[in-house]
Amino acid sequence: MKIDTEIRHVSKPGANLFLELGFPPDEARRLQAASRKQINDTRLLKQQLMEELSLWITEHHLKQADAAEILMVSRPRVSDVVNKKTAKFTIDTLVEMLSRIGKPVRLAIG
């Protein structure tokens, strides 16, 4: 059995994917705006969680290798947190790391 790997379409950067998928223009614009907002909200939340982890590392005068051992992650992962590389983490992972250092995370809605 042969697997089909032919590329049939490539979307240009910034293109409205919803429009390309066939949604009516008004709906495509609404969906794109909602998608961008959700992506931005998630990025901001990750940044906030990473800031808490970075502050903890600074407050305890830890080297990244020592923080990595406590957080049970690799040293490069700690570097990614300190440098706010949000795309490399899920919210769950950051919450778990904060839990390991005794900083419970509470979710407030509204």
Order of alpha helices (4+ residues) and beta strands (2+ residues): alpha-alpha-alpha-alpha-alpha
